[in-house]
Amino acid sequence: MVKRGLLEDKSFSAAVAIIKLGKRLISKSEYDLGRQILKSGTSVGANIREAKGAESDLDYIHKLAIAQKECEETLYWLELLKETGINTDEEFAHHYPFFDELMKIISYTIIKKKRG
């Protein structure tokens, strides 16, 4: 088992959940939406992992800011899937909190790092 911090654990779990959702969408007629949510949903964790190897505090903040943008995009796709009826309310209630909480943790981490 790989040892990760809270942010990495949360983003990894969120990515696993979004991969399962994306695989289901890709196998249906919602192929393009599935690809979009797979890209943004897995990019969050990848950028968080990349931030671990940042060359400076500014680089670290920059990588987390990218993760934050990808998280925001994933929330958008989840909202769109719900409003169009592609995902059920139950599916939305399962996936949305992962990324909403992740967004809050990323934002807090960025603010904390900027303050020093």
Biopython code that builds the backbone (N, CA, C, O; Angstrom):
import numpy as np
from Bio.PDB.StructureBuilder import StructureBuilder

atoms = [
    (1, "MET", "N", (0.833, -1.180, 0.000)),
    (1, "MET", "CA", (0.000, 0.000, 0.000)),
    (1, "MET", "C", (0.880, 1.245, 0.000)),
    (1, "MET", "O", (1.834, 1.337, 0.772)),
    (2, "VAL", "N", (0.562, 2.187, -0.852)),
    (2, "VAL", "CA", (1.312, 3.433, -0.956)),
    (2, "VAL", "C", (0.849, 4.380, 0.140)),
    (2, "VAL", "O", (-0.351, 4.550, 0.354)),
    (3, "LYS", "N", (1.795, 4.995, 0.831)),
    (3, "LYS", "CA", (1.456, 5.941, 1.885)),
    (3, "LYS", "C", (1.236, 7.313, 1.263)),
    (3, "LYS", "O", (2.109, 7.851, 0.581)),
    (4, "ARG", "N", (0.051, 7.869, 1.510)),
    (4, "ARG", "CA", (-0.308, 9.176, 0.965)),
    (4, "ARG", "C", (-0.871, 10.049, 2.079)),
    (4, "ARG", "O", (-1.296, 9.547, 3.119)),
    (5, "GLY", "N", (-0.871, 11.346, 1.854)),
    (5, "GLY", "CA", (-1.489, 12.280, 2.778)),
    (5, "GLY", "C", (-2.985, 12.391, 2.516)),
    (5, "GLY", "O", (-3.507, 11.754, 1.601)),
    (6, "LEU", "N", (-3.667, 13.191, 3.308)),
    (6, "LEU", "CA", (-5.114, 13.368, 3.202)),
    (6, "LEU", "C", (-5.528, 13.813, 1.798)),
    (6, "LEU", "O", (-6.437, 13.239, 1.198)),
    (7, "LEU", "N", (-4.861, 14.825, 1.292)),
    (7, "LEU", "CA", (-5.210, 15.354, -0.024)),
    (7, "LEU", "C", (-5.019, 14.308, -1.112)),
    (7, "LEU", "O", (-5.853, 14.174, -2.008)),
    (8, "GLU", "N", (-3.934, 13.577, -1.033)),
    (8, "GLU", "CA", (-3.680, 12.513, -2.012)),
    (8, "GLU", "C", (-4.693, 11.379, -1.873)),
    (8, "GLU", "O", (-5.193, 10.867, -2.874)),
    (9, "ASP", "N", (-4.995, 10.989, -0.646)),
    (9, "ASP", "CA", (-5.973, 9.917, -0.425)),
    (9, "ASP", "C", (-7.340, 10.290, -1.000)),
    (9, "ASP", "O", (-7.966, 9.506, -1.714)),
    (10, "LYS", "N", (-7.782, 11.491, -0.678)),
    (10, "LYS", "CA", (-9.099, 11.947, -1.149)),
    (10, "LYS", "C", (-9.140, 12.027, -2.673)),
    (10, "LYS", "O", (-10.108, 11.594, -3.297)),
    (11, "SER", "N", (-8.087, 12.582, -3.265)),
    (11, "SER", "CA", (-8.090, 12.737, -4.721)),
    (11, "SER", "C", (-7.994, 11.381, -5.417)),
    (11, "SER", "O", (-8.563, 11.192, -6.492)),
    (12, "PHE", "N", (-7.277, 10.443, -4.810)),
    (12, "PHE", "CA", (-7.163, 9.103, -5.388)),
    (12, "PHE", "C", (-8.515, 8.392, -5.337)),
    (12, "PHE", "O", (-8.935, 7.783, -6.321)),
    (13, "SER", "N", (-9.189, 8.467, -4.204)),
    (13, "SER", "CA", (-10.510, 7.853, -4.068)),
    (13, "SER", "C", (-11.510, 8.479, -5.031)),
    (13, "SER", "O", (-12.332, 7.780, -5.624)),
    (14, "ALA", "N", (-11.436, 9.794, -5.184)),
    (14, "ALA", "CA", (-12.322, 10.486, -6.118)),
    (14, "ALA", "C", (-12.048, 10.043, -7.547)),
    (14, "ALA", "O", (-12.980, 9.862, -8.330)),
    (15, "ALA", "N", (-10.776, 9.866, -7.892)),
    (15, "ALA", "CA", (-10.412, 9.428, -9.244)),
    (15, "ALA", "C", (-10.928, 8.017, -9.515)),
    (15, "ALA", "O", (-11.422, 7.736, -10.607)),
    (16, "VAL", "N", (-10.816, 7.137, -8.535)),
    (16, "VAL", "CA", (-11.319, 5.773, -8.703)),
    (16, "VAL", "C", (-12.826, 5.810, -8.972)),
    (16, "VAL", "O", (-13.322, 5.122, -9.864)),
    (17, "ALA", "N", (-13.541, 6.612, -8.197)),
    (17, "ALA", "CA", (-14.994, 6.718, -8.379)),
    (17, "ALA", "C", (-15.340, 7.285, -9.757)),
    (17, "ALA", "O", (-16.281, 6.824, -10.403)),
    (18, "ILE", "N", (-14.592, 8.268, -10.196)),
    (18, "ILE", "CA", (-14.891, 8.908, -11.478)),
    (18, "ILE", "C", (-14.513, 8.002, -12.644)),
    (18, "ILE", "O", (-15.142, 8.062, -13.700)),
    (19, "ILE", "N", (-13.502, 7.170, -12.469)),
    (19, "ILE", "CA", (-13.147, 6.205, -13.520)),
    (19, "ILE", "C", (-14.294, 5.210, -13.708)),
    (19, "ILE", "O", (-14.642, 4.868, -14.838)),
    (20, "LYS", "N", (-14.865, 4.758, -12.627)),
    (20, "LYS", "CA", (-15.996, 3.828, -12.719)),
    (20, "LYS", "C", (-17.181, 4.487, -13.432)),
    (20, "LYS", "O", (-17.831, 3.864, -14.270)),
    (21, "LEU", "N", (-17.454, 5.743, -13.095)),
    (21, "LEU", "CA", (-18.529, 6.475, -13.757)),
    (21, "LEU", "C", (-18.202, 6.689, -15.232)),
    (21, "LEU", "O", (-19.044, 6.460, -16.100)),
    (22, "GLY", "N", (-16.986, 7.124, -15.508)),
    (22, "GLY", "CA", (-16.576, 7.389, -16.892)),
    (22, "GLY", "C", (-16.629, 6.150, -17.760)),
    (22, "GLY", "O", (-17.030, 6.222, -18.922)),
    (23, "LYS", "N", (-16.231, 5.015, -17.213)),
    (23, "LYS", "CA", (-16.286, 3.763, -17.973)),
    (23, "LYS", "C", (-17.722, 3.427, -18.361)),
    (23, "LYS", "O", (-17.978, 2.944, -19.464)),
    (24, "ARG", "N", (-18.647, 3.682, -17.458)),
    (24, "ARG", "CA", (-20.058, 3.431, -17.752)),
    (24, "ARG", "C", (-20.560, 4.366, -18.848)),
    (24, "ARG", "O", (-21.294, 3.944, -19.742)),
    (25, "LEU", "N", (-20.168, 5.623, -18.777)),
    (25, "LEU", "CA", (-20.613, 6.601, -19.771)),
    (25, "LEU", "C", (-20.025, 6.318, -21.147)),
    (25, "LEU", "O", (-20.708, 6.443, -22.163)),
    (26, "ILE", "N", (-18.754, 5.938, -21.169)),
    (26, "ILE", "CA", (-18.079, 5.675, -22.439)),
    (26, "ILE", "C", (-18.711, 4.479, -23.157)),
    (26, "ILE", "O", (-18.737, 4.428, -24.387)),
    (27, "SER", "N", (-19.212, 3.532, -22.388)),
    (27, "SER", "CA", (-19.814, 2.356, -23.012)),
    (27, "SER", "C", (-21.227, 2.635, -23.523)),
    (27, "SER", "O", (-21.842, 1.783, -24.164)),
    (28, "LYS", "N", (-21.735, 3.828, -23.235)),
    (28, "LYS", "CA", (-23.061, 4.218, -23.707)),
    (28, "LYS", "C", (-22.907, 5.284, -24.783)),
    (28, "LYS", "O", (-21.824, 5.487, -25.331)),
    (29, "SER", "N", (-23.997, 5.948, -25.069)),
    (29, "SER", "CA", (-23.964, 6.991, -26.093)),
    (29, "SER", "C", (-23.355, 8.294, -25.572)),
    (29, "SER", "O", (-23.178, 9.237, -26.342)),
    (30, "GLU", "N", (-23.036, 8.361, -24.297)),
    (30, "GLU", "CA", (-22.460, 9.571, -23.696)),
    (30, "GLU", "C", (-20.932, 9.510, -23.714)),
    (30, "GLU", "O", (-20.284, 9.927, -22.754)),
    (31, "TYR", "N", (-20.370, 9.005, -24.776)),
    (31, "TYR", "CA", (-18.925, 8.801, -24.900)),
    (31, "TYR", "C", (-18.134, 10.079, -24.633)),
    (31, "TYR", "O", (-17.190, 10.073, -23.842)),
    (32, "ASP", "N", (-18.518, 11.175, -25.290)),
    (32, "ASP", "CA", (-17.764, 12.431, -25.142)),
    (32, "ASP", "C", (-17.825, 12.965, -23.717)),
    (32, "ASP", "O", (-16.820, 13.439, -23.187)),
    (33, "LEU", "N", (-18.984, 12.892, -23.104)),
    (33, "LEU", "CA", (-19.096, 13.334, -21.707)),
    (33, "LEU", "C", (-18.256, 12.448, -20.792)),
    (33, "LEU", "O", (-17.621, 12.937, -19.858)),
    (34, "GLY", "N", (-18.255, 11.165, -21.060)),
    (34, "GLY", "CA", (-17.439, 10.239, -20.273)),
    (34, "GLY", "C", (-15.965, 10.560, -20.370)),
    (34, "GLY", "O", (-15.248, 10.537, -19.369)),
    (35, "ARG", "N", (-15.509, 10.861, -21.585)),
    (35, "ARG", "CA", (-14.099, 11.221, -21.765)),
    (35, "ARG", "C", (-13.761, 12.510, -21.032)),
    (35, "ARG", "O", (-12.704, 12.609, -20.410)),
    (36, "GLN", "N", (-14.640, 13.489, -21.097)),
    (36, "GLN", "CA", (-14.385, 14.782, -20.441)),
    (36, "GLN", "C", (-14.269, 14.625, -18.930)),
    (36, "GLN", "O", (-13.346, 15.153, -18.311)),
    (37, "ILE", "N", (-15.210, 13.896, -18.344)),
    (37, "ILE", "CA", (-15.191, 13.750, -16.886)),
    (37, "ILE", "C", (-14.031, 12.863, -16.433)),
    (37, "ILE", "O", (-13.496, 13.041, -15.338)),
    (38, "LEU", "N", (-13.648, 11.911, -17.279)),
    (38, "LEU", "CA", (-12.467, 11.104, -16.961)),
    (38, "LEU", "C", (-11.206, 11.959, -16.962)),
    (38, "LEU", "O", (-10.358, 11.817, -16.080)),
    (39, "LYS", "N", (-11.078, 12.835, -17.931)),
    (39, "LYS", "CA", (-9.890, 13.694, -18.024)),
    (39, "LYS", "C", (-9.780, 14.613, -16.810)),
    (39, "LYS", "O", (-8.747, 14.656, -16.141)),
    (40, "SER", "N", (-10.857, 15.345, -16.537)),
    (40, "SER", "CA", (-10.782, 16.314, -15.440)),
    (40, "SER", "C", (-10.738, 15.625, -14.081)),
    (40, "SER", "O", (-9.995, 16.050, -13.196)),
    (41, "GLY", "N", (-11.522, 14.571, -13.906)),
    (41, "GLY", "CA", (-11.593, 13.896, -12.614)),
    (41, "GLY", "C", (-10.315, 13.194, -12.201)),
    (41, "GLY", "O", (-9.999, 13.127, -11.013)),
    (42, "THR", "N", (-9.580, 12.673, -13.164)),
    (42, "THR", "CA", (-8.311, 12.015, -12.833)),
    (42, "THR", "C", (-7.152, 13.000, -12.802)),
    (42, "THR", "O", (-6.128, 12.736, -12.170)),
    (43, "SER", "N", (-7.304, 14.117, -13.470)),
    (43, "SER", "CA", (-6.257, 15.138, -13.483)),
    (43, "SER", "C", (-6.076, 15.794, -12.119)),
    (43, "SER", "O", (-4.983, 16.253, -11.785)),
    (44, "VAL", "N", (-7.137, 15.837, -11.343)),
    (44, "VAL", "CA", (-7.054, 16.444, -10.007)),
    (44, "VAL", "C", (-5.954, 15.763, -9.192)),
    (44, "VAL", "O", (-5.038, 16.421, -8.701)),
    (45, "GLY", "N", (-6.050, 14.466, -9.056)),
    (45, "GLY", "CA", (-5.072, 13.719, -8.272)),
    (45, "GLY", "C", (-3.682, 13.742, -8.875)),
    (45, "GLY", "O", (-2.682, 13.778, -8.158)),
    (46, "ALA", "N", (-3.623, 13.722, -10.212)),
    (46, "ALA", "CA", (-2.317, 13.755, -10.877)),
    (46, "ALA", "C", (-1.594, 15.067, -10.573)),
    (46, "ALA", "O", (-0.384, 15.067, -10.347)),
    (47, "ASN", "N", (-2.315, 16.171, -10.563)),
    (47, "ASN", "CA", (-1.697, 17.460, -10.255)),
    (47, "ASN", "C", (-1.338, 17.586, -8.786)),
    (47, "ASN", "O", (-0.342, 18.218, -8.435)),
    (48, "ILE", "N", (-2.145, 16.989, -7.936)),
    (48, "ILE", "CA", (-1.812, 16.978, -6.510)),
    (48, "ILE", "C", (-0.536, 16.165, -6.287)),
    (48, "ILE", "O", (0.342, 16.574, -5.528)),
    (49, "ARG", "N", (-0.441, 15.029, -6.941)),
    (49, "ARG", "CA", (0.765, 14.199, -6.831)),
    (49, "ARG", "C", (1.971, 14.948, -7.381)),
    (49, "ARG", "O", (3.059, 14.890, -6.808)),
    (50, "GLU", "N", (1.776, 15.649, -8.492)),
    (50, "GLU", "CA", (2.868, 16.413, -9.095)),
    (50, "GLU", "C", (3.336, 17.533, -8.158)),
    (50, "GLU", "O", (4.519, 17.872, -8.135)),
    (51, "ALA", "N", (2.405, 18.102, -7.387)),
    (51, "ALA", "CA", (2.758, 19.167, -6.448)),
    (51, "ALA", "C", (3.742, 18.688, -5.391)),
    (51, "ALA", "O", (4.522, 19.482, -4.863)),
    (52, "LYS", "N", (3.713, 17.395, -5.078)),
    (52, "LYS", "CA", (4.662, 16.844, -4.097)),
    (52, "LYS", "C", (6.104, 17.079, -4.520)),
    (52, "LYS", "O", (6.983, 17.262, -3.678)),
    (53, "GLY", "N", (6.342, 17.073, -5.820)),
    (53, "GLY", "CA", (7.694, 17.267, -6.326)),
    (53, "GLY", "C", (7.971, 18.687, -6.782)),
    (53, "GLY", "O", (8.888, 18.924, -7.568)),
    (54, "ALA", "N", (7.186, 19.625, -6.293)),
    (54, "ALA", "CA", (7.341, 21.019, -6.710)),
    (54, "ALA", "C", (8.737, 21.545, -6.391)),
    (54, "ALA", "O", (9.363, 21.151, -5.408)),
    (55, "GLU", "N", (9.194, 22.430, -7.238)),
    (55, "GLU", "CA", (10.539, 22.994, -7.082)),
    (55, "GLU", "C", (10.580, 24.182, -6.131)),
    (55, "GLU", "O", (11.650, 24.594, -5.683)),
    (56, "SER", "N", (9.403, 24.729, -5.828)),
    (56, "SER", "CA", (9.330, 25.881, -4.927)),
    (56, "SER", "C", (7.904, 25.978, -4.383)),
    (56, "SER", "O", (7.012, 25.255, -4.825)),
    (57, "ASP", "N", (7.703, 26.877, -3.425)),
    (57, "ASP", "CA", (6.358, 27.102, -2.900)),
    (57, "ASP", "C", (5.432, 27.617, -4.000)),
    (57, "ASP", "O", (4.265, 27.231, -4.066)),
    (58, "LEU", "N", (5.954, 28.490, -4.862)),
    (58, "LEU", "CA", (5.130, 29.008, -5.959)),
    (58, "LEU", "C", (4.742, 27.892, -6.924)),
    (58, "LEU", "O", (3.608, 27.854, -7.400)),
    (59, "ASP", "N", (5.647, 27.010, -7.209)),
    (59, "ASP", "CA", (5.360, 25.879, -8.083)),
    (59, "ASP", "C", (4.315, 24.972, -7.433)),
    (59, "ASP", "O", (3.403, 24.494, -8.109)),
    (60, "TYR", "N", (4.442, 24.735, -6.133)),
    (60, "TYR", "CA", (3.484, 23.922, -5.383)),
    (60, "TYR", "C", (2.087, 24.527, -5.474)),
    (60, "TYR", "O", (1.116, 23.826, -5.761)),
    (61, "ILE", "N", (1.992, 25.825, -5.229)),
    (61, "ILE", "CA", (0.707, 26.524, -5.305)),
    (61, "ILE", "C", (0.144, 26.446, -6.718)),
    (61, "ILE", "O", (-1.055, 26.235, -6.904)),
    (62, "HIS", "N", (1.006, 26.614, -7.704)),
    (62, "HIS", "CA", (0.570, 26.552, -9.105)),
    (62, "HIS", "C", (-0.021, 25.180, -9.440)),
    (62, "HIS", "O", (-1.075, 25.099, -10.071)),
    (63, "LYS", "N", (0.640, 24.117, -9.026)),
    (63, "LYS", "CA", (0.147, 22.757, -9.295)),
    (63, "LYS", "C", (-1.198, 22.529, -8.600)),
    (63, "LYS", "O", (-2.103, 21.929, -9.180)),
    (64, "LEU", "N", (-1.326, 23.003, -7.372)),
    (64, "LEU", "CA", (-2.594, 22.853, -6.663)),
    (64, "LEU", "C", (-3.686, 23.703, -7.299)),
    (64, "LEU", "O", (-4.853, 23.311, -7.309)),
    (65, "ALA", "N", (-3.316, 24.855, -7.825)),
    (65, "ALA", "CA", (-4.302, 25.701, -8.510)),
    (65, "ALA", "C", (-4.828, 25.001, -9.766)),
    (65, "ALA", "O", (-6.009, 25.119, -10.090)),
    (66, "ILE", "N", (-3.973, 24.285, -10.461)),
    (66, "ILE", "CA", (-4.413, 23.504, -11.622)),
    (66, "ILE", "C", (-5.361, 22.390, -11.156)),
    (66, "ILE", "O", (-6.395, 22.145, -11.778)),
    (67, "ALA", "N", (-5.000, 21.726, -10.065)),
    (67, "ALA", "CA", (-5.866, 20.679, -9.508)),
    (67, "ALA", "C", (-7.230, 21.266, -9.137)),
    (67, "ALA", "O", (-8.265, 20.634, -9.350)),
    (68, "GLN", "N", (-7.221, 22.462, -8.588)),
    (68, "GLN", "CA", (-8.460, 23.135, -8.198)),
    (68, "GLN", "C", (-9.334, 23.413, -9.429)),
    (68, "GLN", "O", (-10.548, 23.214, -9.386)),
    (69, "LYS", "N", (-8.723, 23.868, -10.508)),
    (69, "LYS", "CA", (-9.466, 24.121, -11.744)),
    (69, "LYS", "C", (-10.052, 22.830, -12.308)),
    (69, "LYS", "O", (-11.193, 22.814, -12.768)),
    (70, "GLU", "N", (-9.285, 21.763, -12.277)),
    (70, "GLU", "CA", (-9.763, 20.471, -12.779)),
    (70, "GLU", "C", (-10.903, 19.948, -11.905)),
    (70, "GLU", "O", (-11.845, 19.330, -12.402)),
    (71, "CYS", "N", (-10.808, 20.198, -10.620)),
    (71, "CYS", "CA", (-11.862, 19.793, -9.690)),
    (71, "CYS", "C", (-13.141, 20.571, -10.004)),
    (71, "CYS", "O", (-14.232, 20.001, -10.026)),
    (72, "GLU", "N", (-13.003, 21.849, -10.241)),
    (72, "GLU", "CA", (-14.152, 22.692, -10.592)),
    (72, "GLU", "C", (-14.792, 22.210, -11.887)),
    (72, "GLU", "O", (-16.017, 22.179, -12.004)),
    (73, "GLU", "N", (-13.967, 21.836, -12.856)),
    (73, "GLU", "CA", (-14.495, 21.314, -14.116)),
    (73, "GLU", "C", (-15.252, 20.003, -13.885)),
    (73, "GLU", "O", (-16.307, 19.785, -14.480)),
    (74, "THR", "N", (-14.731, 19.153, -13.045)),
    (74, "THR", "CA", (-15.398, 17.885, -12.751)),
    (74, "THR", "C", (-16.751, 18.129, -12.098)),
    (74, "THR", "O", (-17.726, 17.449, -12.417)),
    (75, "LEU", "N", (-16.816, 19.092, -11.188)),
    (75, "LEU", "CA", (-18.098, 19.446, -10.571)),
    (75, "LEU", "C", (-19.094, 19.906, -11.633)),
    (75, "LEU", "O", (-20.278, 19.576, -11.568)),
    (76, "TYR", "N", (-18.611, 20.659, -12.597)),
    (76, "TYR", "CA", (-19.461, 21.110, -13.706)),
    (76, "TYR", "C", (-20.053, 19.921, -14.467)),
    (76, "TYR", "O", (-21.259, 19.864, -14.708)),
    (77, "TRP", "N", (-19.180, 18.965, -14.843)),
    (77, "TRP", "CA", (-19.651, 17.796, -15.599)),
    (77, "TRP", "C", (-20.644, 16.990, -14.776)),
    (77, "TRP", "O", (-21.633, 16.495, -15.316)),
    (78, "LEU", "N", (-20.399, 16.853, -13.490)),
    (78, "LEU", "CA", (-21.336, 16.110, -12.638)),
    (78, "LEU", "C", (-22.693, 16.805, -12.582)),
    (78, "LEU", "O", (-23.733, 16.148, -12.633)),
    (79, "GLU", "N", (-22.683, 18.133, -12.476)),
    (79, "GLU", "CA", (-23.937, 18.894, -12.464)),
    (79, "GLU", "C", (-24.666, 18.739, -13.802)),
    (79, "GLU", "O", (-25.885, 18.569, -13.836)),
    (80, "LEU", "N", (-23.924, 18.798, -14.880)),
    (80, "LEU", "CA", (-24.504, 18.656, -16.213)),
    (80, "LEU", "C", (-25.127, 17.266, -16.394)),
    (80, "LEU", "O", (-26.232, 17.141, -16.923)),
    (81, "LEU", "N", (-24.423, 16.240, -15.960)),
    (81, "LEU", "CA", (-24.940, 14.871, -16.069)),
    (81, "LEU", "C", (-26.235, 14.703, -15.272)),
    (81, "LEU", "O", (-27.153, 14.001, -15.696)),
    (82, "LYS", "N", (-26.292, 15.357, -14.113)),
    (82, "LYS", "CA", (-27.505, 15.271, -13.288)),
    (82, "LYS", "C", (-28.659, 16.013, -13.952)),
    (82, "LYS", "O", (-29.760, 15.475, -14.071)),
    (83, "GLU", "N", (-28.414, 17.234, -14.381)),
    (83, "GLU", "CA", (-29.482, 18.056, -14.948)),
    (83, "GLU", "C", (-30.038, 17.510, -16.261)),
    (83, "GLU", "O", (-31.190, 17.774, -16.605)),
    (84, "THR", "N", (-29.233, 16.757, -16.988)),
    (84, "THR", "CA", (-29.694, 16.177, -18.248)),
    (84, "THR", "C", (-30.302, 14.790, -18.055)),
    (84, "THR", "O", (-30.789, 14.183, -19.009)),
    (85, "GLY", "N", (-30.271, 14.294, -16.823)),
    (85, "GLY", "CA", (-30.864, 12.999, -16.538)),
    (85, "GLY", "C", (-29.991, 11.811, -16.906)),
    (85, "GLY", "O", (-30.437, 10.666, -16.832)),
    (86, "ILE", "N", (-28.760, 12.072, -17.299)),
    (86, "ILE", "CA", (-27.838, 10.981, -17.636)),
    (86, "ILE", "C", (-27.440, 10.239, -16.363)),
    (86, "ILE", "O", (-27.313, 9.015, -16.354)),
    (87, "ASN", "N", (-27.247, 10.996, -15.299)),
    (87, "ASN", "CA", (-26.989, 10.404, -13.985)),
    (87, "ASN", "C", (-28.217, 10.595, -13.107)),
    (87, "ASN", "O", (-28.931, 11.590, -13.229)),
    (88, "THR", "N", (-28.448, 9.658, -12.244)),
    (88, "THR", "CA", (-29.563, 9.767, -11.305)),
    (88, "THR", "C", (-29.167, 10.687, -10.140)),
    (88, "THR", "O", (-27.998, 11.029, -9.963)),
    (89, "ASP", "N", (-30.156, 11.065, -9.372)),
    (89, "ASP", "CA", (-29.879, 11.865, -8.174)),
    (89, "ASP", "C", (-28.975, 11.098, -7.216)),
    (89, "ASP", "O", (-28.121, 11.688, -6.554)),
    (90, "GLU", "N", (-29.166, 9.786, -7.144)),
    (90, "GLU", "CA", (-28.346, 8.963, -6.254)),
    (90, "GLU", "C", (-26.890, 8.946, -6.710)),
    (90, "GLU", "O", (-25.977, 9.039, -5.888)),
    (91, "GLU", "N", (-26.674, 8.829, -8.021)),
    (91, "GLU", "CA", (-25.300, 8.845, -8.541)),
    (91, "GLU", "C", (-24.649, 10.199, -8.270)),
    (91, "GLU", "O", (-23.482, 10.275, -7.886)),
    (92, "PHE", "N", (-25.417, 11.258, -8.475)),
    (92, "PHE", "CA", (-24.909, 12.606, -8.211)),
    (92, "PHE", "C", (-24.537, 12.741, -6.737)),
    (92, "PHE", "O", (-23.468, 13.251, -6.400)),
    (93, "ALA", "N", (-25.425, 12.280, -5.872)),
    (93, "ALA", "CA", (-25.188, 12.371, -4.425)),
    (93, "ALA", "C", (-23.992, 11.532, -3.995)),
    (93, "ALA", "O", (-23.386, 11.803, -2.959)),
    (94, "HIS", "N", (-23.649, 10.523, -4.775)),
    (94, "HIS", "CA", (-22.483, 9.701, -4.464)),
    (94, "HIS", "C", (-21.188, 10.373, -4.920)),
    (94, "HIS", "O", (-20.209, 10.373, -4.173)),
    (95, "HIS", "N", (-21.157, 10.936, -6.110)),
    (95, "HIS", "CA", (-19.921, 11.470, -6.692)),
    (95, "HIS", "C", (-19.637, 12.933, -6.326)),
    (95, "HIS", "O", (-18.488, 13.296, -6.072)),
    (96, "TYR", "N", (-20.663, 13.756, -6.299)),
    (96, "TYR", "CA", (-20.456, 15.194, -6.109)),
    (96, "TYR", "C", (-19.738, 15.527, -4.804)),
    (96, "TYR", "O", (-18.817, 16.343, -4.818)),
    (97, "PRO", "N", (-20.129, 14.920, -3.668)),
    (97, "PRO", "CA", (-19.454, 15.260, -2.404)),
    (97, "PRO", "C", (-17.945, 14.977, -2.405)),
    (97, "PRO", "O", (-17.186, 15.698, -1.758)),
    (98, "PHE", "N", (-17.502, 13.935, -3.123)),
    (98, "PHE", "CA", (-16.069, 13.650, -3.235)),
    (98, "PHE", "C", (-15.327, 14.899, -3.723)),
    (98, "PHE", "O", (-14.359, 15.350, -3.111)),
    (99, "PHE", "N", (-15.810, 15.437, -4.836)),
    (99, "PHE", "CA", (-15.110, 16.544, -5.475)),
    (99, "PHE", "C", (-15.382, 17.879, -4.784)),
    (99, "PHE", "O", (-14.527, 18.765, -4.794)),
    (100, "ASP", "N", (-16.550, 18.028, -4.192)),
    (100, "ASP", "CA", (-16.841, 19.249, -3.439)),
    (100, "ASP", "C", (-15.922, 19.351, -2.227)),
    (100, "ASP", "O", (-15.356, 20.412, -1.960)),
    (101, "GLU", "N", (-15.772, 18.253, -1.496)),
    (101, "GLU", "CA", (-14.874, 18.239, -0.339)),
    (101, "GLU", "C", (-13.422, 18.433, -0.774)),
    (101, "GLU", "O", (-12.663, 19.156, -0.129)),
    (102, "LEU", "N", (-13.053, 17.789, -1.855)),
    (102, "LEU", "CA", (-11.697, 17.921, -2.383)),
    (102, "LEU", "C", (-11.397, 19.374, -2.746)),
    (102, "LEU", "O", (-10.307, 19.877, -2.473)),
    (103, "MET", "N", (-12.365, 20.040, -3.359)),
    (103, "MET", "CA", (-12.205, 21.455, -3.725)),
    (103, "MET", "C", (-11.929, 22.290, -2.479)),
    (103, "MET", "O", (-11.054, 23.156, -2.489)),
    (104, "LYS", "N", (-12.662, 22.035, -1.427)),
    (104, "LYS", "CA", (-12.474, 22.787, -0.179)),
    (104, "LYS", "C", (-11.097, 22.531, 0.424)),
    (104, "LYS", "O", (-10.444, 23.462, 0.896)),
    (105, "ILE", "N", (-10.656, 21.289, 0.411)),
    (105, "ILE", "CA", (-9.343, 20.957, 0.970)),
    (105, "ILE", "C", (-8.230, 21.597, 0.145)),
    (105, "ILE", "O", (-7.269, 22.130, 0.701)),
    (106, "ILE", "N", (-8.357, 21.545, -1.172)),
    (106, "ILE", "CA", (-7.350, 22.172, -2.050)),
    (106, "ILE", "C", (-7.302, 23.672, -1.800)),
    (106, "ILE", "O", (-6.224, 24.246, -1.647)),
    (107, "SER", "N", (-8.469, 24.306, -1.759)),
    (107, "SER", "CA", (-8.524, 25.758, -1.523)),
    (107, "SER", "C", (-7.877, 26.123, -0.200)),
    (107, "SER", "O", (-7.096, 27.072, -0.126)),
    (108, "TYR", "N", (-8.199, 25.372, 0.845)),
    (108, "TYR", "CA", (-7.616, 25.612, 2.167)),
    (108, "TYR", "C", (-6.100, 25.444, 2.128)),
    (108, "TYR", "O", (-5.367, 26.245, 2.707)),
    (109, "THR", "N", (-5.637, 24.412, 1.451)),
    (109, "THR", "CA", (-4.195, 24.134, 1.365)),
    (109, "THR", "C", (-3.479, 25.260, 0.641)),
    (109, "THR", "O", (-2.393, 25.663, 1.058)),
    (110, "ILE", "N", (-4.057, 25.774, -0.425)),
    (110, "ILE", "CA", (-3.467, 26.888, -1.161)),
    (110, "ILE", "C", (-3.384, 28.126, -0.271)),
    (110, "ILE", "O", (-2.336, 28.766, -0.189)),
    (111, "ILE", "N", (-4.479, 28.457, 0.389)),
    (111, "ILE", "CA", (-4.506, 29.635, 1.266)),
    (111, "ILE", "C", (-3.475, 29.498, 2.384)),
    (111, "ILE", "O", (-2.739, 30.439, 2.682)),
    (112, "LYS", "N", (-3.431, 28.329, 2.992)),
    (112, "LYS", "CA", (-2.478, 28.079, 4.076)),
    (112, "LYS", "C", (-1.035, 28.245, 3.593)),
    (112, "LYS", "O", (-0.210, 28.848, 4.279)),
    (113, "LYS", "N", (-0.739, 27.708, 2.415)),
    (113, "LYS", "CA", (0.626, 27.783, 1.872)),
    (113, "LYS", "C", (0.984, 29.243, 1.521)),
    (113, "LYS", "O", (2.123, 29.663, 1.727)),
    (114, "LYS", "N", (0.043, 29.993, 1.008)),
    (114, "LYS", "CA", (0.295, 31.408, 0.659)),
    (114, "LYS", "C", (0.590, 32.238, 1.909)),
    (114, "LYS", "O", (1.396, 33.168, 1.876)),
    (115, "ARG", "N", (-0.071, 31.889, 3.003)),
    (115, "ARG", "CA", (0.142, 32.627, 4.257)),
    (115, "ARG", "C", (1.442, 32.249, 4.944)),
    (115, "ARG", "O", (1.948, 32.976, 5.799)),
    (116, "GLY", "N", (1.975, 31.089, 4.550)),
    (116, "GLY", "CA", (3.260, 30.653, 5.105)),
    (116, "GLY", "C", (3.154, 29.892, 6.308)),
    (116, "GLY", "O", (4.169, 29.472, 6.863)),
]
sb = StructureBuilder()
sb.init_structure("model")
sb.init_model(0)
sb.init_chain("A")
sb.init_seg("    ")
for serial, (resi, resn, name, xyz) in enumerate(atoms, 1):
    if name == "N":
        sb.init_residue(resn, " ", resi, " ")
    sb.init_atom(name, np.array(xyz, "f"), 0.0, 1.0, " ", f" {name:<3s}", serial, name[0])
structure = sb.get_structure()
